[in-house]
């Protein structure tokens, strides 16, 4: 890329994941080594995955259980539509980035400007660079994607105050074929005692697997709005959801008094 491209720099490297490439690769390998096992044998790559977005020491193994399923699509996926919540900036609808690329310690990820131009005319979709500037829910997914896929372009969507139908309309416009992967980034319950969190997250996971989007409220998952939109599309397309992992911060690295829930799901 030329020096004139607009690059959104990495901002949570060194906190959510290592900033040095070799250390980052080791952290990613540890996540994959610690991921929940899945049955041996070839299985079709999912069309969409749902993954958590905490620091790698907390949610990396759970996220890796979904990313590990993309091996069969390594040479097929050329576009990733990545949607996650806006944690720091309020926005109505869905915010796009005007950047040409997002940076990580593993290199630049080019944004899909053609797809961006296609969805910018949809209701509730607009450019909002502020929503992307310090957002970790999208950034932490990029090193995983750079590890499991070959060359791909990215459409990052920061989801704010958006309805199921608004999110679903954007995902439908981007859906494409096997060349396009949809990733929704969300953690589950926040800061409940361990046993209570397990119960809450089990109910949320059952709603996800059952494609019951409207049973998932904003307290059940911080990325609930993106998640509900994805589940609506999956239901309309008669897809199925597989639960790959369901744990929380106490299971990976933390105390049991106030935990954060993490789940990984594959949709095909």
C-alpha positions in Angstrom: 0.0 0.0 0.0 1.2 3.5 -0.7 2.0 6.0 2.1 -1.2 8.0 1.2 -3.7 5.4 2.4 -5.7 6.2 5.5 -4.8 3.6 8.2 -6.7 3.0 11.4 -3.8 2.1 13.8 -3.9 -0.7 16.3 -4.9 0.8 19.7 -5.3 -2.1 22.1 -2.1 -4.0 21.2 -0.1 -4.3 24.4 -3.2 -4.5 26.5 -5.8 -6.9 25.0 -3.1 -8.8 23.0 0.7 -8.5 22.6 2.1 -5.7 20.5 5.2 -7.6 19.3 4.5 -9.9 16.4 6.4 -12.9 17.7 4.7 -12.6 21.1 1.3 -12.2 19.4 1.8 -15.3 17.4 2.7 -17.2 20.6 -0.5 -15.9 22.3 -2.6 -16.9 19.3 -1.0 -20.4 19.3 -1.7 -20.7 23.0 -5.3 -19.8 22.3 -5.7 -22.5 19.7 -3.9 -25.0 21.9 -6.3 -24.2 24.7 -9.5 -24.2 22.5 -12.3 -26.6 23.1 -11.7 -29.7 21.0 -14.0 -30.5 18.1 -14.7 -33.8 16.4 -12.0 -35.0 14.0 -12.7 -35.2 10.4 -13.6 -32.8 7.6 -16.5 -30.5 8.2 -17.8 -27.6 6.1 -16.5 -24.2 7.1 -19.2 -22.0 8.7 -20.8 -19.1 6.9 -20.7 -17.1 10.1 -19.2 -17.3 13.6 -19.9 -15.6 16.9 -16.8 -14.9 19.0 -15.9 -13.0 22.2 -13.6 -10.0 22.4 -11.9 -9.8 25.7 -8.2 -9.9 26.3 -6.7 -13.0 24.8 -5.8 -14.4 28.3 -9.5 -14.4 29.1 -11.4 -15.1 25.9 -8.7 -16.2 23.4 -9.3 -19.9 23.7 -13.0 -19.5 23.3 -12.6 -17.4 20.2 -10.1 -19.8 18.9 -12.6 -22.7 19.0 -14.6 -20.8 16.3 -11.6 -19.6 14.2 -10.3 -23.2 14.1 -13.3 -24.2 12.1 -12.3 -21.9 9.3 -9.4 -24.1 8.1 -11.5 -25.5 5.2 -12.2 -21.9 4.1 -8.6 -20.6 4.2 -8.3 -20.3 0.5 -12.0 -19.5 -0.2 -12.9 -16.6 2.0 -11.8 -13.3 0.5 -14.1 -10.9 2.4 -14.9 -10.7 6.1 -17.9 -8.7 7.4 -17.1 -8.0 11.0 -19.7 -6.5 13.3 -19.4 -5.6 17.0 -20.7 -3.2 19.6 -19.6 0.4 20.0 -18.3 0.5 23.5 -17.1 4.1 23.7 -19.2 6.1 21.3 -22.9 6.4 21.1 -24.2 6.1 17.6 -27.6 5.6 16.0 -27.5 2.7 13.6 -24.3 1.2 12.2 -21.0 3.1 11.7 -18.5 2.5 8.9 -14.9 3.5 8.9 -13.5 5.8 6.2 -10.1 4.2 6.5 -8.4 2.3 3.7 -6.9 -0.3 6.1 -6.8 -1.4 9.7 -3.3 -2.1 11.2 -2.3 -4.8 13.5 1.2 -6.1 14.6 0.8 -8.8 11.9 0.3 -6.2 9.1 -2.4 -4.2 7.3 -5.9 -5.5 6.6 -7.4 -3.8 3.6 -10.9 -2.5 3.9 -13.5 -3.5 1.3 -14.2 -0.1 -0.2 -16.5 -1.5 -2.9 -18.7 -3.2 -0.3 -18.6 -0.1 1.9 -19.9 2.0 -1.0 -22.7 -0.6 -1.5 -24.1 -0.4 2.0 -23.6 3.2 2.8 -26.9 4.0 1.2 -28.9 1.7 3.5 -31.0 3.1 6.3 -29.1 3.7 9.5 -25.7 3.2 7.9 -23.2 6.0 7.9 -19.5 6.8 8.3 -18.5 7.2 11.9 -14.7 7.1 12.5 -15.1 8.1 16.1 -16.9 4.8 16.8 -13.9 2.9 15.3 -11.0 4.9 16.7 -10.7 3.1 20.1 -13.0 0.1 19.6 -11.5 -3.2 20.8 -14.4 -5.5 19.9 -13.4 -5.4 16.2 -9.6 -5.0 16.5 -9.0 -8.1 18.7 -10.5 -10.3 15.9 -8.1 -9.2 13.2 -5.0 -11.2 14.3 -7.1 -14.3 14.5 -8.4 -13.7 11.0 -4.9 -12.9 9.7 -3.8 -16.3 11.1 -6.6 -18.6 9.7 -7.2 -16.9 6.4 -5.2 -15.9 3.4 -5.6 -12.6 1.7 -9.0 -11.0 2.5 -10.7 -7.6 2.7 -12.6 -6.3 5.6 -15.9 -4.5 6.2 -15.9 -3.4 9.9 -19.3 -2.4 11.3 -19.6 -0.7 14.6 -23.1 -1.4 15.8 -24.9 1.1 18.0 -28.5 1.8 18.6 -29.8 -0.4 15.7 -32.8 -2.6 15.3 -32.8 -6.2 14.3 -34.2 -5.3 10.9 -31.5 -2.6 10.3 -28.7 -4.9 11.2 -30.2 -7.8 9.2 -30.6 -5.6 6.1 -26.9 -4.8 6.2 -25.8 -8.4 6.6 -28.1 -9.5 3.8 -26.6 -6.9 1.5 -23.2 -8.2 2.3 -24.0 -12.0 2.6 -22.5 -13.1 -0.7 -21.4 -16.7 -1.2 -18.6 -18.8 0.2 -16.1 -16.0 -0.4 -17.7 -14.0 2.4 -17.5 -14.7 6.1 -19.6 -13.0 8.7 -18.2 -12.5 12.2 -20.1 -11.1 15.1 -18.1 -10.1 18.1 -19.8 -10.2 21.5 -19.2 -11.1 25.1 -22.1 -12.5 27.2 -23.1 -11.6 30.8 -21.0 -9.1 32.7 -19.9 -9.1 36.4 -22.2 -11.7 37.9 -21.0 -14.4 40.4 -19.8 -17.5 38.7 -22.8 -19.8 39.3 -25.3 -17.0 38.3 -23.3 -16.2 35.2 -23.2 -19.8 34.1 -27.0 -20.0 34.4 -27.5 -16.7 32.5 -25.1 -17.6 29.8 -26.6 -21.1 29.3 -30.0 -19.4 28.7 -28.4 -17.0 26.2 -26.6 -19.8 24.4 -29.8 -21.8 24.1 -31.5 -18.8 22.5 -28.6 -18.5 20.1 -28.7 -22.1 19.1 -32.4 -21.9 18.8 -32.2 -18.8 16.5 -34.4 -17.0 19.0 -33.0 -13.5 18.4 -35.7 -11.6 20.5 -34.9 -13.6 23.6 -31.5 -12.0 23.8 -31.6 -8.6 25.4 -28.9 -6.0 25.8 -28.0 -7.3 29.3 -27.4 -10.8 28.0 -24.7 -9.8 25.5 -22.8 -6.6 24.9 -23.0 -7.2 21.2 -26.7 -8.2 21.4 -27.7 -5.9 18.5 -25.3 -7.3 16.0 -26.0 -10.8 17.3 -29.8 -10.4 17.0 -29.4 -9.2 13.4 -27.2 -12.2 12.5 -29.6 -14.7 14.0 -32.5 -13.1 12.1 -30.7 -13.6 8.8 -29.7 -17.2 9.8 -33.3 -18.0 10.7 -34.6 -16.6 7.4 -32.1 -18.6 5.5 -32.8 -21.8 7.5 -29.3 -22.2 8.8 -28.3 -24.0 11.9 -26.2 -22.8 14.9 -23.6 -25.0 16.7 -22.4 -24.1 20.1 -18.6 -24.6 20.2 -17.6 -23.3 23.6 -19.2 -21.6 26.6 -17.0 -20.4 29.4 -16.3 -17.3 31.4 -13.3 -15.4 32.8 -13.1 -17.5 35.9 -12.5 -20.6 33.7 -9.6 -19.0 31.9 -7.9 -16.3 34.0 -9.7 -14.6 36.9 -11.7 -14.8 40.1 -15.2 -16.1 40.5 -16.9 -13.1 42.2 -17.6 -11.0 39.1 -17.1 -12.8 35.8 -17.6 -12.1 32.2 -19.2 -14.7 30.0 -17.8 -15.9 26.6 -19.3 -18.1 23.9 -18.3 -19.3 20.5 -20.8 -20.4 17.9 -20.7 -21.5 14.2 -23.5 -20.9 11.8 -23.8 -23.0 8.6 
